[in-house]
Amino acid sequence: MVVSIWRRLAEIVHIRRERSRARCQLAAMSDRELQDCGMTRSEIAYELRKPIR
């Protein structure tokens, strides 16, 4: 039981770190790179405002 709780917590931390890195990468992209991905600055701004869960 205790081991499964720690595993779940580790998984949550891992997911939060991945999302945080992805958000930083999106924020650092140029308009051209975002266009290549099919995204706009407003979509990135929306994503960056979302809480990290």
N, CA, C and O atoms as a GROMACS GRO file, in nm:
protein
  212
    1MET      N    1   0.083  -0.120   0.000
    1MET     CA    2   0.000   0.000   0.000
    1MET      C    3   0.087   0.126   0.000
    1MET      O    4   0.067   0.214  -0.084
    2VAL      N    5   0.182   0.135   0.091
    2VAL     CA    6   0.268   0.253   0.100
    2VAL      C    7   0.352   0.266  -0.027
    2VAL      O    8   0.373   0.376  -0.077
    3VAL      N    9   0.399   0.154  -0.079
    3VAL     CA   10   0.480   0.156  -0.200
    3VAL      C   11   0.398   0.209  -0.318
    3VAL      O   12   0.449   0.287  -0.398
    4SER      N   13   0.274   0.168  -0.328
    4SER     CA   14   0.190   0.214  -0.439
    4SER      C   15   0.161   0.364  -0.429
    4SER      O   16   0.151   0.432  -0.531
    5ILE      N   17   0.149   0.416  -0.308
    5ILE     CA   18   0.129   0.559  -0.290
    5ILE      C   19   0.252   0.635  -0.336
    5ILE      O   20   0.240   0.736  -0.406
    6TRP      N   21   0.371   0.587  -0.298
    6TRP     CA   22   0.495   0.653  -0.340
    6TRP      C   23   0.514   0.646  -0.491
    6TRP      O   24   0.561   0.741  -0.553
    7ARG      N   25   0.476   0.534  -0.549
    7ARG     CA   26   0.486   0.522  -0.696
    7ARG      C   27   0.392   0.621  -0.764
    7ARG      O   28   0.430   0.685  -0.862
    8ARG      N   29   0.273   0.634  -0.713
    8ARG     CA   30   0.176   0.728  -0.770
    8ARG      C   31   0.228   0.872  -0.756
    8ARG      O   32   0.216   0.951  -0.850
    9LEU      N   33   0.283   0.906  -0.642
    9LEU     CA   34   0.339   1.040  -0.622
    9LEU      C   35   0.456   1.066  -0.717
    9LEU      O   36   0.468   1.175  -0.772
   10ALA      N   37   0.540   0.968  -0.735
   10ALA     CA   38   0.652   0.981  -0.827
   10ALA      C   39   0.602   1.000  -0.970
   10ALA      O   40   0.659   1.078  -1.046
   11GLU      N   41   0.497   0.930  -1.006
   11GLU     CA   42   0.438   0.944  -1.139
   11GLU      C   43   0.382   1.085  -1.159
   11GLU      O   44   0.401   1.145  -1.265
   12ILE      N   45   0.314   1.137  -1.059
   12ILE     CA   46   0.258   1.272  -1.066
   12ILE      C   47   0.369   1.375  -1.083
   12ILE      O   48   0.358   1.466  -1.165
   13VAL      N   49   0.476   1.362  -1.006
   13VAL     CA   50   0.589   1.455  -1.017
   13VAL      C   51   0.651   1.447  -1.156
   13VAL      O   52   0.683   1.550  -1.215
   14HIS      N   53   0.666   1.327  -1.207
   14HIS     CA   54   0.722   1.308  -1.340
   14HIS      C   55   0.636   1.376  -1.447
   14HIS      O   56   0.688   1.445  -1.535
   15ILE      N   57   0.507   1.357  -1.440
   15ILE     CA   58   0.414   1.416  -1.537
   15ILE      C   59   0.418   1.569  -1.529
   15ILE      O   60   0.419   1.637  -1.632
   16ARG      N   61   0.421   1.623  -1.408
   16ARG     CA   62   0.428   1.769  -1.391
   16ARG      C   63   0.556   1.825  -1.451
   16ARG      O   64   0.554   1.930  -1.515
   17ARG      N   65   0.666   1.756  -1.431
   17ARG     CA   66   0.794   1.802  -1.488
   17ARG      C   67   0.790   1.800  -1.640
   17ARG      O   68   0.837   1.893  -1.705
   18GLU      N   69   0.735   1.694  -1.697
   18GLU     CA   70   0.724   1.684  -1.843
   18GLU      C   71   0.640   1.797  -1.899
   18GLU      O   72   0.678   1.860  -1.998
   19ARG      N   73   0.527   1.823  -1.837
   19ARG     CA   74   0.438   1.931  -1.883
   19ARG      C   75   0.505   2.067  -1.869
   19ARG      O   76   0.492   2.153  -1.956
   20SER      N   77   0.577   2.086  -1.760
   20SER     CA   78   0.647   2.212  -1.739
   20SER      C   79   0.753   2.234  -1.847
   20SER      O   80   0.764   2.344  -1.902
   21ARG      N   81   0.829   2.130  -1.878
   21ARG     CA   82   0.929   2.139  -1.986
   21ARG      C   83   0.865   2.170  -2.120
   21ARG      O   84   0.914   2.253  -2.196
   22ALA      N   85   0.755   2.103  -2.148
   22ALA     CA   86   0.686   2.125  -2.275
   22ALA      C   87   0.636   2.269  -2.285
   22ALA      O   88   0.646   2.331  -2.391
   23ARG      N   89   0.583   2.322  -2.177
   23ARG     CA   90   0.536   2.460  -2.177
   23ARG      C   91   0.651   2.557  -2.198
   23ARG      O   92   0.636   2.655  -2.272
   24CYS      N   93   0.764   2.532  -2.137
   24CYS     CA   94   0.881   2.618  -2.158
   24CYS      C   95   0.927   2.613  -2.303
   24CYS      O   96   0.963   2.716  -2.361
   25GLN      N   97   0.925   2.496  -2.362
   25GLN     CA   98   0.965   2.482  -2.501
   25GLN      C   99   0.867   2.556  -2.593
   25GLN      O  100   0.910   2.622  -2.688
   26LEU      N  101   0.739   2.546  -2.566
   26LEU     CA  102   0.640   2.618  -2.646
   26LEU      C  103   0.660   2.769  -2.635
   26LEU      O  104   0.652   2.841  -2.734
   27ALA      N  105   0.685   2.815  -2.514
   27ALA     CA  106   0.702   2.958  -2.492
   27ALA      C  107   0.826   3.011  -2.564
   27ALA      O  108   0.831   3.128  -2.602
   28ALA      N  109   0.926   2.927  -2.584
   28ALA     CA  110   1.051   2.969  -2.646
   28ALA      C  111   1.048   2.959  -2.799
   28ALA      O  112   1.140   3.006  -2.866
   29MET      N  113   0.944   2.900  -2.855
   29MET     CA  114   0.938   2.882  -3.000
   29MET      C  115   0.911   3.013  -3.073
   29MET      O  116   0.843   3.102  -3.021
   30SER      N  117   0.966   3.024  -3.192
   30SER     CA  118   0.941   3.140  -3.276
   30SER      C  119   0.803   3.126  -3.341
   30SER      O  120   0.742   3.019  -3.339
   31ASP      N  121   0.754   3.237  -3.397
   31ASP     CA  122   0.624   3.232  -3.465
   31ASP      C  123   0.626   3.132  -3.581
   31ASP      O  124   0.527   3.064  -3.606
   32ARG      N  125   0.737   3.124  -3.649
   32ARG     CA  126   0.751   3.029  -3.762
   32ARG      C  127   0.742   2.885  -3.712
   32ARG      O  128   0.673   2.802  -3.771
   33GLU      N  129   0.811   2.855  -3.603
   33GLU     CA  130   0.807   2.719  -3.548
   33GLU      C  131   0.666   2.684  -3.501
   33GLU      O  132   0.620   2.572  -3.521
   34LEU      N  133   0.598   2.780  -3.439
   34LEU     CA  134   0.461   2.756  -3.396
   34LEU      C  135   0.370   2.732  -3.516
   34LEU      O  136   0.282   2.645  -3.512
   35GLN      N  137   0.390   2.809  -3.621
   35GLN     CA  138   0.311   2.792  -3.742
   35GLN      C  139   0.332   2.652  -3.800
   35GLN      O  140   0.236   2.589  -3.845
   36ASP      N  141   0.456   2.606  -3.798
   36ASP     CA  142   0.486   2.471  -3.848
   36ASP      C  143   0.413   2.364  -3.766
   36ASP      O  144   0.376   2.259  -3.818
   37CYS      N  145   0.392   2.392  -3.637
   37CYS     CA  146   0.322   2.298  -3.549
   37CYS      C  147   0.170   2.316  -3.556
   37CYS      O  148   0.094   2.236  -3.500
   38GLY      N  149   0.127   2.422  -3.626
   38GLY     CA  150  -0.016   2.447  -3.636
   38GLY      C  151  -0.073   2.516  -3.513
   38GLY      O  152  -0.191   2.501  -3.482
   39MET      N  153   0.011   2.592  -3.443
   39MET     CA  154  -0.033   2.661  -3.322
   39MET      C  155  -0.012   2.811  -3.337
   39MET      O  156   0.068   2.856  -3.420
   40THR      N  157  -0.084   2.888  -3.255
   40THR     CA  158  -0.069   3.033  -3.256
   40THR      C  159  -0.022   3.079  -3.118
   40THR      O  160  -0.025   3.003  -3.021
   41ARG      N  161   0.022   3.203  -3.111
   41ARG     CA  162   0.065   3.261  -2.983
   41ARG      C  163  -0.049   3.260  -2.882
   41ARG      O  164  -0.026   3.236  -2.764
   42SER      N  165  -0.172   3.287  -2.927
   42SER     CA  166  -0.284   3.289  -2.834
   42SER      C  167  -0.311   3.150  -2.776
   42SER      O  168  -0.348   3.138  -2.659
   43GLU      N  169  -0.292   3.046  -2.855
   43GLU     CA  170  -0.309   2.910  -2.803
   43GLU      C  171  -0.201   2.878  -2.701
   43GLU      O  172  -0.226   2.811  -2.601
   44ILE      N  173  -0.079   2.926  -2.727
   44ILE     CA  174   0.030   2.904  -2.633
   44ILE      C  175   0.003   2.979  -2.503
   44ILE      O  176   0.023   2.925  -2.394
   45ALA      N  177  -0.044   3.104  -2.515
   45ALA     CA  178  -0.076   3.183  -2.395
   45ALA      C  179  -0.183   3.112  -2.312
   45ALA      O  180  -0.174   3.108  -2.189
   46TYR      N  181  -0.283   3.057  -2.379
   46TYR     CA  182  -0.388   2.983  -2.309
   46TYR      C  183  -0.328   2.862  -2.236
   46TYR      O  184  -0.360   2.836  -2.120
   47GLU      N  185  -0.244   2.790  -2.304
   47GLU     CA  186  -0.181   2.671  -2.246
   47GLU      C  187  -0.094   2.708  -2.126
   47GLU      O  188  -0.093   2.637  -2.025
   48LEU      N  189  -0.021   2.818  -2.136
   48LEU     CA  190   0.067   2.859  -2.028
   48LEU      C  191  -0.009   2.905  -1.904
   48LEU      O  192   0.043   2.897  -1.793
   49ARG      N  193  -0.133   2.952  -1.923
   49ARG     CA  194  -0.214   2.997  -1.809
   49ARG      C  195  -0.277   2.880  -1.734
   49ARG      O  196  -0.318   2.896  -1.618
   50LYS      N  197  -0.286   2.765  -1.797
   50LYS     CA  198  -0.348   2.650  -1.733
   50LYS      C  199  -0.261   2.604  -1.616
   50LYS      O  200  -0.138   2.606  -1.625
   51PRO      N  201  -0.323   2.563  -1.508
   51PRO     CA  202  -0.244   2.514  -1.393
   51PRO      C  203  -0.173   2.383  -1.428
   51PRO      O  204  -0.223   2.302  -1.505
   52ILE      N  205  -0.057   2.366  -1.370
   52ILE     CA  206   0.017   2.240  -1.388
   52ILE      C  207  -0.041   2.139  -1.291
   52ILE      O  208  -0.033   2.157  -1.170
   53ARG      N  209  -0.099   2.035  -1.343
   53ARG     CA  210  -0.162   1.933  -1.258
   53ARG      C  211  -0.087   1.805  -1.267
   53ARG      O  212  -0.124   1.707  -1.202
   0.00000   0.00000   0.00000
